[in-house]
Amino acid sequence: VLDEVGNLKLAYLMDNQSITSLEWAKAKALSAFEFKQPTSKGEFRIWNIGERTMALGVSGGVPLLLDNSLLGAIGVSGTKGKEDDSIAAAGIEEFNKIFKK
């Protein structure tokens, strides 16, 4: 989970997952944050800018928006693409329950 300026605030690596899954999740979150759209949109592309990696055309990254303001992003990796999207969507649903009252 990234905050309102794109900094990592929360990361969790499930048992039996490689560190690569965590890095992909961070890349997906950063991509959703920078492009203000789900990472599943668009053609597959990867960028390495400095020490940050971004990717589009892969499932699992979604921006956190409130009244059209970008508040952060969620990135999920380690399952199949559609499952990554479902998990990220569940995070968005919880975010909306808390902040869109």
Backbone hydrogen bonds in HBPLUS format (Angstrom, degrees):
<---DONOR---> <-ACCEPTOR-->    atom                        ^
c    i                          cat <-CA-CA->   ^        H-A-AA   ^      H-
h    n   atom  resd res      DA  || num        DHA   H-A  angle D-A-AA Bond
n    s   type  num  typ     dist DA aas  dist angle  dist       angle   num
A0009-LYS N   A0001-VAL O   2.81 MM   8  5.69 174.5  1.81 166.1 165.3     1
A0010-LEU N   A0001-VAL O   3.34 MM   9  5.07 152.5  2.42 137.6 138.3     2
A0002-LEU N   A0073-ALA O   2.83 MM  71  5.08 163.5  1.86 148.9 153.8     3
A0073-ALA N   A0002-LEU O   3.35 MM  71  5.08 148.1  2.46 114.1 117.9     4
A0003-ASP N   A0007-ASN O   2.89 MM   4  5.48 151.4  1.97 146.8 154.6     5
A0006-GLY N   A0003-ASP O   3.08 MM   3  5.28 165.3  2.11 112.2 116.6     6
A0017-GLN N   A0014-MET O   3.29 MM   3  5.74 140.3  2.46 138.8 134.0     7
A0021-SER N   A0018-SER O   3.07 MM   3  5.67 139.0  2.24 112.3 120.6     8
A0023-GLU N   A0019-ILE O   3.03 MM   4  6.40 156.3  2.08 150.7 157.3     9
A0024-TRP N   A0020-THR O   2.89 MM   4  6.15 157.1  1.94 152.5 158.4    10
A0025-ALA N   A0021-SER O   2.94 MM   4  6.15 156.3  2.00 145.6 152.3    11
A0026-LYS N   A0022-LEU O   2.99 MM   4  6.27 157.6  2.04 148.8 154.4    12
A0027-ALA N   A0023-GLU O   2.97 MM   4  6.22 156.1  2.03 145.1 151.9    13
A0028-LYS N   A0024-TRP O   2.87 MM   4  6.11 155.7  1.93 151.9 158.3    14
A0029-ALA N   A0025-ALA O   2.93 MM   4  6.16 162.3  1.96 151.0 155.7    15
A0030-LEU N   A0026-LYS O   2.93 MM   4  6.09 166.6  1.95 152.1 155.8    16
A0031-SER N   A0027-ALA O   2.94 MM   4  6.05 154.3  2.01 142.5 149.9    17
A0032-ALA N   A0028-LYS O   2.94 MM   4  6.16 165.0  1.97 152.7 156.1    18
A0033-PHE N   A0029-ALA O   2.92 MM   4  6.10 152.7  2.00 147.4 155.6    19
A0034-GLU N   A0030-LEU O   2.83 MM   4  6.02 172.7  1.84 155.8 157.1    20
A0035-PHE N   A0031-SER O   2.92 MM   4  5.93 166.6  1.94 154.3 158.0    21
A0036-LYS N   A0032-ALA O   2.85 MM   4  5.29 117.1  2.25 127.8 140.0    22
A0041-LYS N   A0038-PRO O   3.23 MM   3  5.87 168.3  2.24 116.4 119.8    23
A0039-THR N   A0061-GLY O   2.88 MM  22  4.98 156.2  1.93 134.3 140.2    24
A0057-GLY N   A0039-THR O   2.70 MM  18  5.71 134.3  1.91 163.6 172.4    25
A0058-VAL N   A0039-THR O   3.19 MM  19  5.63 129.5  2.46 125.0 126.6    26
A0045-ARG N   A0056-LEU O   3.11 MM  11  5.26 151.2  2.19 128.0 130.2    27
A0056-LEU N   A0045-ARG O   2.92 MM  11  5.26 155.9  1.98 145.4 152.4    28
A0047-TRP N   A0054-MET O   2.84 MM   7  5.13 161.7  1.87 146.3 150.3    29
A0054-MET N   A0047-TRP O   2.87 MM   7  5.13 158.2  1.92 144.7 150.7    30
A0049-ILE N   A0052-ARG O   2.76 MM   3  5.26 157.7  1.81 166.1 168.9    31
A0052-ARG N   A0049-ILE O   2.89 MM   3  5.26 163.3  1.92 131.1 134.7    32
A0076-VAL N   A0060-GLY O   2.80 MM  16  4.83 143.0  1.93 130.5 142.6    33
A0062-VAL N   A0074-ILE O   2.94 MM  12  5.40 158.4  1.98 152.7 159.5    34
A0074-ILE N   A0062-VAL O   2.84 MM  12  5.40 163.7  1.87 161.9 167.2    35
A0064-LEU N   A0072-GLY O   2.77 MM   8  4.96 172.4  1.78 127.9 125.4    36
A0071-LEU N   A0064-LEU O   2.76 MM   7  5.39 172.9  1.77 166.1 167.0    37
A0066-LEU N   A0069-SER O   2.91 MM   3  5.19 157.6  1.96 144.1 151.0    38
A0069-SER N   A0066-LEU O   2.93 MM   3  5.19 156.9  1.98 111.4 119.1    39
A0083-GLU N   A0080-LYS O   2.86 MM   3  5.29 123.3  2.19 113.4 129.1    40
A0084-ASP N   A0080-LYS O   2.91 MM   4  6.22 151.8  1.99 153.4 162.3    41
A0085-ASP N   A0081-GLY O   3.02 MM   4  6.38 157.7  2.07 152.6 158.3    42
A0086-SER N   A0082-LYS O   2.97 MM   4  6.23 150.4  2.06 139.3 147.4    43
A0087-ILE N   A0083-GLU O   2.94 MM   4  6.19 158.3  1.99 153.5 158.1    44
A0088-ALA N   A0084-ASP O   2.97 MM   4  6.20 163.0  2.00 150.8 155.8    45
A0089-ALA N   A0085-ASP O   2.82 MM   4  5.99 154.7  1.88 147.6 155.2    46
A0090-ALA N   A0086-SER O   3.00 MM   4  6.24 145.0  2.12 139.9 148.7    47
A0091-GLY N   A0087-ILE O   3.12 MM   4  6.50 147.2  2.23 143.3 152.0    48
A0091-GLY N   A0088-ALA O   3.06 MM   3  5.04 118.4  2.46  93.6 108.9    49
A0092-ILE N   A0088-ALA O   2.98 MM   4  6.38 151.7  2.07 148.5 156.4    50
A0093-GLU N   A0089-ALA O   2.86 MM   4  6.11 154.5  1.92 147.0 154.3    51
A0094-GLU N   A0090-ALA O   3.05 MM   4  6.31 156.7  2.10 145.8 150.7    52
A0095-PHE N   A0091-GLY O   2.96 MM   4  6.17 159.2  2.00 146.8 153.0    53
A0096-ASN N   A0092-ILE O   2.85 MM   4  6.08 161.9  1.88 153.9 158.1    54
A0097-LYS N   A0093-GLU O   2.99 MM   4  6.27 148.9  2.09 143.6 152.0    55
A0098-ILE N   A0094-GLU O   3.13 MM   4  6.41 151.2  2.21 148.2 154.9    56
A0099-PHE N   A0095-PHE O   2.92 MM   4  6.11 170.0  1.93 160.5 163.2    57
A0100-LYS N   A0096-ASN O   2.89 MM   4  5.06 153.1  1.97 133.2 138.8    58
